[in-house]
Structure formats: structure tokens, C-alpha cells
Amino acid sequence: VRKWFSRSNYVITATNSAGTFTAYANINVLDVPGAVRNLRITGLGADKCRVVWDPPEDDGGCEVDSYILEKCETRRMVWSTYSDSVVTPYCNVTRLVENNEYIFRVRAENKMGTGPAMESKPVTVRTQFNKPGPPEAPDVTKVSKRHPVLYRLNHSDFALPQKSPLGEDM
């Protein structure tokens, strides 16, 4: 919704020897929309993300019809159009390459044309989980004739039973 108005009322007066005539005109100036606001990336995954934005403050005097979403891998710096017909102020982007860094940009479009682009900060798409590291060295807890070495691992991600498979206390 436009904050400033490019609408004016004009009074036109023509005078000659035959008399005076007055006419009134209302003029509404239309333009391309302004830049989208508050562009952000959410829902990062291994090969996807969601690009979200707020509509432009200035719609150019007519309704925003759609948005154009572009993406760019930062290592190549080549922009490509992901979608040129987004009708909501967000878009789920899929088929990204895990561990690649991307920049996204969005433009609002109305019947007068396309507004300026708003760019995101670079983001790296990756799973929200980290790959586990190598296990820590085990602690030897008991040595017996039946079980030469019984041990308990020092890893907090899993716990071993307190009894051996043969029913002996560990």
C-alpha cells in the first residue's frame, strides 16, 4: 500500500473573448512497486530453504501481481530465476546442493513493471544435524575369565545396559 500519493486534483481554466470555461481533472500517477522488505531465509535443510519477505511499502499505485525470486551460488556468482510467478510473500526453494552457499533476491511486479531487487545475506544449506565424530576411547571396567575385557564407552549419545548379555553385572 502506497504511503505517499501520486494523485492530484487539477483545475483547468481557459479564458478567451467568448468567455471562460473551467474543467476539473483527477490524475493518478502509476509506477513500478518499491523493493520488498525484511527479506529472510528460514527452514534451512540439506537441499532446501524457505525465502520469506514483506510486501513493498510502495506498491506503485496499483496492486502487486507477483514476485520474481532469483538464486545465486556464491562460488559461481551467476543469477538464475527460480520462479517468476510467486503470488505469496514466501517461496519454498528446493533442489539446492548441500553445503553450497546461496544468495537470493526478490522483486515485486505490478502492471507497470518490475521494482528493484532486495538481496538476502549469504546462507549455506545443510542438514540441521551434525555428523557424529569418532567415538572416544573405552574405559576398561572389568576383566574376568569368561569375558576377557568388559568396557563401557564414554559417549553420551547412547548408553550400554548395566548387565552383560550373560546376566553378569558390569
TORDO-407693 format. One record per residue (C-alpha): residue number from 0; x, y, z. Coordinates in Angstrom, 1 decimal. Example, Ala and Ser with C-alpha at 12.3 -4.5 7.8 and 13.67 -1.06 7.14 Angstrom:
2
> 0,12.3,-4.5,7.8
> 1,13.7,-1.1,7.1
This chain:
170
> 0,0.0,0.0,0.0
> 1,1.4,3.3,-1.1
> 2,2.4,5.7,1.7
> 3,2.7,8.8,-0.5
> 4,0.1,9.6,-3.0
> 5,0.7,10.5,-6.6
> 6,-2.9,11.6,-7.1
> 7,-3.7,15.2,-7.7
> 8,-6.7,17.2,-8.5
> 9,-6.3,19.9,-11.1
> 10,-8.4,22.9,-12.1
> 11,-8.1,23.9,-15.7
> 12,-9.4,27.2,-16.7
> 13,-9.5,28.6,-20.3
> 14,-10.4,32.1,-21.0
> 15,-10.9,34.0,-24.3
> 16,-13.1,36.7,-25.7
> 17,-16.1,34.3,-25.8
> 18,-15.9,33.6,-22.1
> 19,-14.3,31.3,-19.5
> 20,-14.5,27.5,-19.2
> 21,-13.4,25.6,-16.1
> 22,-12.7,21.8,-16.0
> 23,-11.5,19.5,-13.3
> 24,-9.1,16.6,-13.7
> 25,-8.1,13.9,-11.3
> 26,-4.7,12.4,-12.2
> 27,-3.3,9.2,-10.6
> 28,0.4,8.6,-11.5
> 29,1.2,4.9,-11.6
> 30,4.7,3.4,-11.2
> 31,6.6,0.2,-10.6
> 32,6.5,-1.1,-7.0
> 33,9.3,-0.4,-4.5
> 34,11.6,-3.0,-3.1
> 35,10.3,-5.8,-0.9
> 36,11.2,-5.5,2.8
> 37,12.5,-7.7,5.6
> 38,13.9,-10.5,3.3
> 39,14.9,-13.5,5.3
> 40,15.8,-17.2,4.9
> 41,14.1,-19.8,7.1
> 42,13.7,-23.6,7.2
> 43,17.2,-24.4,6.1
> 44,17.7,-28.1,5.2
> 45,20.1,-30.3,3.3
> 46,18.7,-29.3,-0.1
> 47,16.0,-26.7,0.6
> 48,15.0,-23.5,2.3
> 49,12.2,-21.0,2.6
> 50,12.6,-17.4,1.4
> 51,10.2,-15.0,3.2
> 52,9.6,-11.3,2.7
> 53,7.2,-8.5,3.4
> 54,5.5,-6.7,0.5
> 55,6.9,-3.4,-0.6
> 56,5.8,-0.3,1.3
> 57,5.1,1.4,-2.1
> 58,3.0,-0.7,-4.5
> 59,3.4,1.9,-7.3
> 60,-0.3,2.9,-7.1
> 61,-1.6,-0.5,-8.2
> 62,-1.7,-4.0,-6.8
> 63,1.4,-6.2,-6.8
> 64,0.6,-9.0,-9.1
> 65,3.6,-11.3,-8.4
> 66,7.1,-11.6,-7.2
> 67,10.3,-12.8,-9.0
> 68,12.6,-15.0,-7.0
> 69,16.2,-15.5,-8.1
> 70,19.1,-17.5,-6.7
> 71,22.8,-17.4,-7.0
> 72,25.5,-19.8,-5.8
> 73,28.2,-17.6,-4.3
> 74,31.1,-19.6,-5.7
> 75,29.9,-19.0,-9.3
> 76,28.1,-15.6,-8.9
> 77,25.6,-16.4,-11.7
> 78,22.0,-15.4,-11.1
> 79,19.1,-17.7,-12.3
> 80,15.4,-17.2,-12.0
> 81,13.9,-19.8,-9.6
> 82,10.3,-18.6,-10.2
> 83,8.9,-15.5,-11.9
> 84,5.3,-16.0,-10.8
> 85,5.3,-16.2,-6.9
> 86,2.0,-14.9,-5.7
> 87,2.6,-15.2,-1.9
> 88,5.2,-13.3,0.2
> 89,7.3,-16.5,0.6
> 90,8.6,-19.4,-1.5
> 91,9.8,-22.9,-0.7
> 92,13.1,-23.4,-2.6
> 93,14.1,-27.0,-3.4
> 94,16.8,-28.9,-5.3
> 95,19.6,-26.9,-3.7
> 96,23.1,-28.5,-3.3
> 97,24.0,-29.4,0.3
> 98,26.9,-27.3,1.8
> 99,26.7,-24.7,-1.0
> 100,26.3,-21.1,-0.2
> 101,23.4,-19.1,-1.8
> 102,22.2,-15.6,-2.1
> 103,18.5,-15.0,-3.0
> 104,16.8,-11.8,-4.4
> 105,13.2,-10.9,-4.8
> 106,11.5,-8.3,-7.0
> 107,7.9,-7.2,-6.8
> 108,5.9,-6.8,-10.1
> 109,2.8,-4.9,-10.9
> 110,1.1,-3.9,-14.2
> 111,3.6,-1.1,-14.6
> 112,6.7,-3.3,-14.4
> 113,9.2,-4.8,-12.1
> 114,10.6,-3.0,-9.0
> 115,14.1,-3.0,-7.6
> 116,15.6,-6.2,-6.1
> 117,16.2,-6.9,-2.4
> 118,19.1,-9.4,-1.8
> 119,19.4,-11.8,1.1
> 120,22.6,-12.3,3.1
> 121,24.5,-15.5,2.0
> 122,23.3,-18.7,3.6
> 123,24.7,-22.3,3.4
> 124,22.2,-25.1,3.0
> 125,22.8,-28.1,5.2
> 126,21.0,-30.5,7.4
> 127,20.3,-29.3,10.9
> 128,22.2,-32.3,12.3
> 129,25.9,-32.6,12.5
> 130,27.6,-35.8,11.5
> 131,28.9,-37.7,14.6
> 132,32.6,-37.6,15.3
> 133,34.7,-40.7,16.1
> 134,34.0,-42.5,19.4
> 135,36.1,-41.8,22.4
> 136,38.4,-44.5,23.8
> 137,36.6,-47.0,26.0
> 138,37.1,-47.4,29.7
> 139,38.0,-51.0,30.8
> 140,35.7,-51.7,33.8
> 141,36.2,-55.4,34.5
> 142,38.3,-58.4,33.5
> 143,37.2,-62.0,34.1
> 144,37.8,-65.5,32.8
> 145,34.5,-65.6,30.9
> 146,34.9,-62.1,29.5
> 147,38.5,-61.1,28.9
> 148,37.6,-57.4,28.7
> 149,34.3,-55.7,29.6
> 150,34.2,-52.0,28.9
> 151,31.8,-49.1,28.9
> 152,32.0,-46.3,26.2
> 153,32.3,-42.7,27.3
> 154,29.8,-41.4,24.7
> 155,26.7,-39.5,25.9
> 156,24.7,-40.3,22.8
> 157,24.0,-43.9,23.8
> 158,24.1,-46.0,27.0
> 159,25.0,-49.6,27.4
> 160,23.0,-52.0,29.6
> 161,24.1,-52.4,33.2
> 162,24.2,-56.2,32.8
> 163,26.2,-58.2,30.3
> 164,24.3,-60.4,27.8
> 165,25.1,-63.3,30.1
> 166,23.4,-61.7,33.1
> 167,26.6,-60.7,34.9
> 168,26.9,-57.2,36.5
> 169,29.1,-55.0,34.5
